[in-house]
Amino acid sequence: MVRTPALSFAFLMLALSTLSAATVDPATVTCKEYNSDSHQGMQDIISAVYDATRGDPKLGTLKESKLGETIDKACAANPDAKVIDALH
């Protein structure tokens, strides 16, 4: 009997977290958005850019964590650029 409300609560929290997660368009996200976003937002951007650059000869060889470091440096140098443009 106690398990039913607990499971209901768990499913509700899972559903709400899924609904609140915004999708990131790696072609349009800017360095300003990246630099001002929360830690989770930055991770979402890194993940989206990572997925989008798997076929890129230069960026496709990087691991996701290394791509994050590269985005940090590129956006620091080009704060007004789109993330994908700052990387090239």
Contacts in CASP RR format, 6 or more apart in sequence:
PFRMAT RR
TARGET T0000
AUTHOR 0000-0000-0000
METHOD contacts of the structure
MODEL  1
MVRTPALSFAFLMLALSTLSAATVDPATVTCKEYNSDSHQGMQDIISAVY
DATRGDPKLGTLKESKLGETIDKACAANPDAKVIDALH
21 44 0 8 1.000
22 44 0 8 1.000
23 48 0 8 1.000
24 41 0 8 1.000
24 44 0 8 1.000
24 45 0 8 1.000
24 47 0 8 1.000
24 48 0 8 1.000
25 48 0 8 1.000
26 45 0 8 1.000
26 48 0 8 1.000
26 49 0 8 1.000
26 51 0 8 1.000
26 52 0 8 1.000
26 53 0 8 1.000
26 83 0 8 1.000
26 84 0 8 1.000
27 52 0 8 1.000
27 82 0 8 1.000
27 84 0 8 1.000
28 82 0 8 1.000
29 45 0 8 1.000
29 48 0 8 1.000
29 49 0 8 1.000
29 82 0 8 1.000
29 83 0 8 1.000
29 84 0 8 1.000
30 80 0 8 1.000
30 81 0 8 1.000
30 82 0 8 1.000
30 83 0 8 1.000
31 74 0 8 1.000
31 75 0 8 1.000
31 78 0 8 1.000
31 79 0 8 1.000
31 80 0 8 1.000
31 81 0 8 1.000
31 82 0 8 1.000
31 83 0 8 1.000
31 86 0 8 1.000
32 79 0 8 1.000
32 80 0 8 1.000
33 45 0 8 1.000
34 42 0 8 1.000
34 45 0 8 1.000
34 71 0 8 1.000
34 75 0 8 1.000
34 83 0 8 1.000
35 75 0 8 1.000
35 79 0 8 1.000
37 45 0 8 1.000
45 71 0 8 1.000
45 83 0 8 1.000
46 64 0 8 1.000
46 67 0 8 1.000
46 68 0 8 1.000
46 71 0 8 1.000
47 64 0 8 1.000
49 67 0 8 1.000
49 71 0 8 1.000
49 83 0 8 1.000
49 84 0 8 1.000
49 87 0 8 1.000
50 62 0 8 1.000
50 64 0 8 1.000
50 67 0 8 1.000
52 84 0 8 1.000
53 59 0 8 1.000
53 60 0 8 1.000
53 62 0 8 1.000
53 67 0 8 1.000
53 84 0 8 1.000
53 87 0 8 1.000
54 60 0 8 1.000
58 88 0 8 1.000
59 67 0 8 1.000
59 70 0 8 1.000
59 87 0 8 1.000
62 70 0 8 1.000
70 87 0 8 1.000
71 83 0 8 1.000
71 86 0 8 1.000
71 87 0 8 1.000
74 81 0 8 1.000
74 83 0 8 1.000
74 86 0 8 1.000
74 87 0 8 1.000
75 81 0 8 1.000
75 83 0 8 1.000
75 86 0 8 1.000
77 86 0 8 1.000
78 85 0 8 1.000
78 86 0 8 1.000
END
